[in-house]
Amino acid sequence: MNILNYATFQVDVQSNSTENITLQVQETDFEDYLSELISEVSQNRNSRNFEFVRDTTEIKALIDTLFENGNFANFVQGASQRLLASEVEAQAGIAHLGNEIQKGLLIIARVEENGLQSMFICKAEHVDFLEETNYTITKGLPIKKKLFKAFLASFDNNNQPTSVLVFDTNQVMAKYWWHDYLELSPVRTNSKNTELAFQSLERRIFAPLKKKHPADYMNLRNSTVHYFRSNEDFSIDDYIEKIIEPYPPVDEELKINDLKTKIEGFPEKYKFDNRFTIDKAEVKARQSNKVRLNDNLELVMKSDIDLPNIIKAYMEDDGQKYIRIRTDNGYDTFIQRQEQQ
């Protein structure tokens, strides 16, 4: 990767200003840091695919002009001013909630790899450090746990976009960043992503589990429905980390690592984004689960439940199998007269 140009700006919503700043670091150190950021966006499974809504949007037009005349200074001036305007507007929209747009460093770079160019725009959040030489608090960019939101657009030989990725280390992608500032739209809708993600898990994970490992099927499907209902955003890495990896199988023959490896490949295989906002309507349409108890009886769970505390399975000494359901509403309906001893 060859970094052709880069610039760093301080964008200050409170003073309504931008400032081109020079970092007090070795140039090679910062270029290494910048290369790491770009690689993280391009390779991270939590980046999401977007596209420009029009060729005439401001950022897209600035990129086209840069490719035509090579004036990087004009590009960064226009891009930084647009971010300032977007953040001022976004701040006005959240001020009543007592929230503030986080301050940070705007990093803009033009890079080349294998003869093809890419544009990288990143807002990296500052964190406080204790300077070990004089023990004063100073601000800087973290090396390991980076906090940032980014845009990476790759172009072909005709300067047409081949890939547009957006990345955000926050749990929920900031809409002002991709919608208002960059003027992008997701390649796939949240509804379609939710449908495809849940469908792939249902058909390729839960259906086979239901036949071979029924108790694990029930537990994992119930936890998955809860994940989709309780989270605003879906992330394949977050889902695996919270639902799959820590799960202790009821059936010891079930190999959790095999499930993990299989699920990791689902976004590419079944064409949904690694990260997206969950469409609750799609989840509601798919969350019901039905269990056949006998020819005349089915147990229907309309949503996820607290399984360990609501439903228990047990077996009598004579081998008869039962399930016990904790309920206040249904108890009076099924109570039977007890014969006096």
C-alpha positions as CSV (number, residue, x, y, z in Angstrom):
1,M,0.0,0.0,0.0
2,N,1.3,3.4,-1.0
3,I,0.0,6.5,0.8
4,L,0.0,9.2,-1.9
5,N,-1.4,12.1,0.2
6,Y,-2.8,12.5,3.7
7,A,-4.0,15.4,5.9
8,T,-5.2,15.7,9.5
9,F,-7.8,18.1,10.7
10,Q,-9.3,19.1,14.0
11,V,-13.1,19.6,13.6
12,D,-14.6,21.6,16.5
13,V,-18.4,21.8,16.7
14,Q,-18.4,24.2,19.6
15,S,-16.3,26.9,17.9
16,N,-17.8,25.9,14.4
17,S,-14.3,25.7,12.9
18,T,-11.8,23.3,11.3
19,E,-8.1,23.5,11.6
20,N,-5.4,21.7,9.5
21,I,-3.0,20.4,12.1
22,T,0.5,18.9,12.1
23,L,1.0,15.9,14.3
24,Q,4.0,15.8,16.6
25,V,5.0,12.3,15.5
26,Q,7.5,10.8,13.1
27,E,6.0,10.7,9.6
28,T,6.8,7.0,9.2
29,D,5.1,6.2,12.6
30,F,1.9,8.0,11.6
31,E,1.9,6.3,8.1
32,D,2.2,2.9,9.8
33,Y,-0.8,3.9,12.1
34,L,-2.7,5.0,9.0
35,S,-2.0,1.8,7.1
36,E,-3.3,-0.2,10.1
37,L,-6.5,1.8,10.1
38,I,-7.1,1.2,6.4
39,S,-6.3,-2.5,6.7
40,E,-8.7,-2.8,9.6
41,V,-11.5,-1.3,7.7
42,S,-10.9,-3.3,4.5
43,Q,-10.4,-6.6,6.3
44,N,-12.8,-6.3,9.3
45,R,-15.9,-8.4,9.2
46,N,-17.9,-5.6,10.9
47,S,-17.5,-3.2,7.9
48,R,-20.7,-2.7,6.0
49,N,-21.1,-2.3,2.2
50,F,-22.6,1.0,1.0
51,E,-23.0,2.9,-2.3
52,F,-23.2,6.5,-3.3
53,V,-26.8,7.7,-3.6
54,R,-25.8,9.8,-6.6
55,D,-22.7,10.7,-8.6
56,T,-23.4,14.4,-7.7
57,T,-23.3,14.1,-3.9
58,E,-20.6,16.4,-2.5
59,I,-18.1,13.9,-1.3
60,K,-18.4,11.9,-4.6
61,A,-18.1,15.1,-6.6
62,L,-15.0,16.1,-4.6
63,I,-13.4,12.7,-5.3
64,D,-14.1,12.9,-9.0
65,T,-12.6,16.4,-9.1
66,L,-9.5,15.2,-7.2
67,F,-9.0,12.4,-9.7
68,E,-9.3,14.9,-12.6
69,N,-7.0,17.7,-11.3
70,G,-5.0,16.0,-8.5
71,N,-5.6,18.9,-6.1
72,F,-5.6,17.1,-2.8
73,A,-5.7,20.4,-0.7
74,N,-9.1,21.4,-2.3
75,F,-10.5,17.9,-1.6
76,V,-9.5,17.9,2.1
77,Q,-10.8,21.5,2.6
78,G,-14.2,20.6,1.1
79,A,-14.4,17.2,3.0
80,S,-13.5,18.8,6.4
81,Q,-16.0,21.7,5.9
82,R,-18.8,19.3,5.0
83,L,-18.0,17.2,8.1
84,L,-18.2,20.3,10.3
85,A,-21.6,21.2,8.8
86,S,-22.9,17.6,9.3
87,E,-21.7,17.5,12.9
88,V,-23.2,20.9,13.8
89,E,-26.5,19.7,12.4
90,A,-26.2,16.3,14.2
91,Q,-25.3,18.0,17.5
92,A,-28.4,20.2,17.2
93,G,-30.5,17.1,16.9
94,I,-29.2,15.4,20.0
95,A,-28.5,18.4,22.3
96,H,-31.9,17.9,24.1
97,L,-30.8,14.5,25.1
98,G,-27.7,15.9,26.9
99,N,-25.4,14.1,24.4
100,E,-22.4,15.5,22.4
101,I,-20.7,14.6,19.2
102,Q,-17.3,13.2,20.3
103,K,-14.3,15.3,19.4
104,G,-11.6,13.7,17.4
105,L,-9.1,13.9,14.6
106,L,-10.2,13.8,11.0
107,I,-7.8,11.9,8.9
108,I,-8.1,12.0,5.1
109,A,-5.8,9.9,2.8
110,R,-5.4,9.0,-0.9
111,V,-3.8,5.6,-1.3
112,E,-2.7,3.4,-4.1
113,E,-2.4,-0.4,-4.3
114,N,-1.7,-2.6,-7.3
115,G,-2.2,0.5,-9.5
116,L,-5.7,1.2,-8.2
117,Q,-6.6,4.2,-6.0
118,S,-8.7,4.4,-2.8
119,M,-10.0,7.3,-0.7
120,F,-10.0,7.0,3.1
121,I,-11.8,9.3,5.5
122,C,-11.6,8.6,9.2
123,K,-12.6,10.3,12.4
124,A,-10.5,9.0,15.2
125,E,-11.5,9.8,18.8
126,H,-9.0,11.2,21.2
127,V,-8.4,9.6,24.6
128,D,-6.6,11.1,27.6
129,F,-3.1,9.8,28.5
130,L,-0.8,10.5,31.4
131,E,2.5,11.7,30.0
132,E,5.1,9.7,31.8
133,T,7.9,12.2,31.4
134,N,6.1,15.1,33.2
135,Y,3.0,13.4,34.5
136,T,0.6,15.8,32.8
137,I,-2.6,14.7,31.1
138,T,-2.5,14.9,27.3
139,K,-4.7,13.8,24.4
140,G,-3.7,11.3,21.8
141,L,-4.8,8.4,19.5
142,P,-4.8,4.9,21.0
143,I,-2.6,2.4,19.3
144,K,-4.2,-0.9,20.3
145,K,-7.9,-0.2,21.1
146,K,-8.7,2.3,18.3
147,L,-11.9,4.3,18.5
148,F,-13.0,5.5,15.1
149,K,-15.5,5.7,12.3
150,A,-14.3,5.4,8.7
151,F,-15.1,5.4,5.0
152,L,-13.0,3.5,2.4
153,A,-13.9,3.7,-1.2
154,S,-12.0,1.7,-3.8
155,F,-11.9,2.6,-7.5
156,D,-11.1,0.8,-10.8
157,N,-8.9,2.1,-13.6
158,N,-11.7,4.3,-14.9
159,N,-12.1,5.8,-11.4
160,Q,-15.5,4.2,-10.9
161,P,-16.2,2.9,-7.4
162,T,-15.9,-0.9,-7.0
163,S,-16.3,-1.0,-3.2
164,V,-17.5,1.4,-0.5
165,L,-17.1,0.3,3.1
166,V,-18.2,2.0,6.3
167,F,-16.8,1.0,9.6
168,D,-17.6,2.2,13.2
169,T,-16.1,0.9,16.4
170,N,-19.2,2.0,18.3
171,Q,-21.9,-0.6,18.9
172,V,-24.3,1.3,16.6
173,M,-23.1,3.0,13.4
174,A,-23.5,6.8,13.6
175,K,-26.1,7.6,10.9
176,Y,-24.9,11.2,10.5
177,W,-21.6,9.8,9.4
178,W,-22.8,7.6,6.5
179,H,-26.1,9.2,5.7
180,D,-25.7,12.9,6.2
181,Y,-22.0,13.4,5.8
182,L,-21.0,10.8,3.2
183,E,-24.5,10.6,1.6
184,L,-24.4,6.9,1.2
185,S,-27.1,4.2,1.2
186,P,-26.7,0.5,2.2
187,V,-26.3,-1.9,-0.6
188,R,-28.7,-4.2,1.2
189,T,-31.6,-3.0,3.3
190,N,-31.8,-3.7,7.0
191,S,-34.9,-5.7,6.3
192,K,-33.2,-7.9,3.7
193,N,-30.1,-8.4,5.9
194,T,-32.2,-9.4,8.9
195,E,-34.2,-11.8,6.8
196,L,-31.1,-13.5,5.2
197,A,-29.2,-13.6,8.5
198,F,-32.0,-15.2,10.5
199,Q,-32.9,-17.5,7.6
200,S,-29.4,-18.8,7.2
201,L,-29.2,-19.6,10.9
202,E,-32.6,-21.2,10.9
203,R,-31.9,-23.5,7.9
204,R,-28.2,-24.2,8.3
205,I,-27.8,-24.3,12.0
206,F,-31.0,-24.8,13.9
207,A,-32.7,-27.2,11.5
208,P,-29.9,-29.8,11.7
209,L,-29.5,-29.3,15.5
210,K,-33.2,-30.0,15.9
211,K,-32.8,-33.5,14.6
212,K,-29.5,-34.4,16.2
213,H,-29.3,-32.2,19.3
214,P,-32.8,-31.1,20.2
215,A,-32.0,-29.6,23.6
216,D,-29.2,-27.5,22.1
217,Y,-31.4,-26.5,19.3
218,M,-34.0,-25.1,21.7
219,N,-31.4,-23.2,23.8
220,L,-29.4,-21.7,20.9
221,R,-32.5,-20.7,18.9
222,N,-34.1,-19.1,22.0
223,S,-30.9,-17.2,22.7
224,T,-30.7,-16.1,19.1
225,V,-34.2,-14.7,19.1
226,H,-33.4,-12.8,22.3
227,Y,-30.2,-11.4,20.6
228,F,-32.2,-10.2,17.6
229,R,-34.9,-8.7,19.7
230,S,-32.7,-7.0,22.3
231,N,-30.0,-5.5,20.1
232,E,-30.3,-2.6,17.8
233,D,-27.4,-3.7,15.5
234,F,-26.4,-7.2,14.4
235,S,-22.7,-8.0,14.1
236,I,-21.5,-11.4,13.1
237,D,-18.6,-11.2,15.5
238,D,-20.7,-9.9,18.3
239,Y,-23.3,-12.6,17.8
240,I,-20.7,-15.4,17.8
241,E,-18.9,-13.9,20.9
242,K,-22.1,-13.6,22.9
243,I,-24.3,-16.5,21.8
244,I,-22.1,-19.2,20.3
245,E,-18.7,-19.2,22.0
246,P,-19.9,-19.2,25.6
247,Y,-22.6,-21.8,25.1
248,P,-22.1,-25.1,27.1
249,P,-23.7,-27.9,25.0
250,V,-26.2,-30.2,26.6
251,D,-25.1,-32.9,24.2
252,E,-21.3,-33.2,24.6
253,E,-21.0,-34.5,21.0
254,L,-22.0,-31.1,19.7
255,K,-18.8,-29.2,18.6
256,I,-19.3,-25.5,19.2
257,N,-16.1,-24.6,17.3
258,D,-17.6,-26.2,14.2
259,L,-20.7,-24.1,14.5
260,K,-18.6,-21.0,15.0
261,T,-16.5,-21.7,11.9
262,K,-19.6,-22.4,9.8
263,I,-21.4,-19.2,11.0
264,E,-18.4,-17.0,10.3
265,G,-18.8,-17.7,6.6
266,F,-22.5,-17.1,6.4
267,P,-22.4,-13.4,5.4
268,E,-20.3,-14.0,2.3
269,K,-22.1,-17.3,1.4
270,Y,-25.7,-16.1,1.9
271,K,-25.1,-12.5,0.8
272,F,-25.9,-10.4,3.9
273,D,-23.7,-7.8,5.6
274,N,-21.5,-8.6,8.5
275,R,-23.1,-5.7,10.3
276,F,-26.5,-4.0,10.0
277,T,-29.4,-2.5,12.0
278,I,-31.9,-5.2,12.9
279,D,-35.4,-4.9,11.5
280,K,-37.6,-5.8,14.4
281,A,-40.6,-6.5,12.1
282,E,-38.6,-9.2,10.3
283,V,-37.7,-10.7,13.7
284,K,-41.3,-10.7,14.9
285,A,-42.3,-12.6,11.8
286,R,-39.8,-15.3,12.5
287,Q,-39.5,-15.6,16.3
288,S,-42.3,-18.1,17.0
289,N,-41.2,-21.6,17.7
290,K,-43.4,-24.7,17.9
291,V,-42.6,-28.0,19.6
292,R,-44.7,-31.1,19.0
293,L,-45.5,-33.0,22.2
294,N,-47.8,-35.7,20.9
295,D,-50.3,-36.1,18.1
296,N,-52.8,-33.8,19.8
297,L,-50.6,-31.4,21.6
298,E,-48.1,-28.7,20.6
299,L,-46.2,-26.2,22.6
300,V,-45.9,-22.8,20.9
301,M,-43.5,-20.1,22.1
302,K,-44.3,-16.8,20.6
303,S,-40.9,-15.3,21.4
304,D,-37.8,-16.0,23.4
305,I,-38.4,-17.0,27.1
306,D,-36.3,-17.6,30.2
307,L,-36.1,-21.3,29.5
308,P,-34.3,-22.5,32.6
309,N,-36.9,-20.9,34.9
310,I,-40.0,-21.4,32.8
311,I,-39.8,-24.9,31.3
312,K,-38.1,-27.9,32.9
313,A,-37.9,-31.5,31.7
314,Y,-38.0,-34.5,34.1
315,M,-38.5,-38.2,34.2
316,E,-40.3,-40.3,36.8
317,D,-38.8,-43.4,38.3
318,D,-41.0,-45.5,36.0
319,G,-39.5,-43.9,32.9
320,Q,-42.4,-41.6,32.1
321,K,-41.2,-38.3,30.7
322,Y,-42.8,-34.9,31.5
323,I,-42.2,-31.2,31.0
324,R,-43.1,-28.7,33.7
325,I,-44.2,-25.2,32.8
326,R,-44.2,-22.4,35.4
327,T,-47.3,-20.3,34.9
328,D,-49.8,-18.3,36.9
329,N,-52.4,-17.9,34.1
330,G,-52.7,-21.6,33.1
331,Y,-52.6,-23.2,36.5
332,D,-56.3,-22.9,37.4
333,T,-57.3,-24.3,34.0
334,F,-55.4,-27.6,34.5
335,I,-55.7,-28.2,38.2
336,Q,-57.3,-31.6,39.0
337,R,-59.2,-32.8,42.0
338,Q,-56.9,-34.6,44.4
339,E,-58.2,-37.9,45.8
340,Q,-58.3,-38.1,49.5
341,Q,-56.0,-40.6,51.1
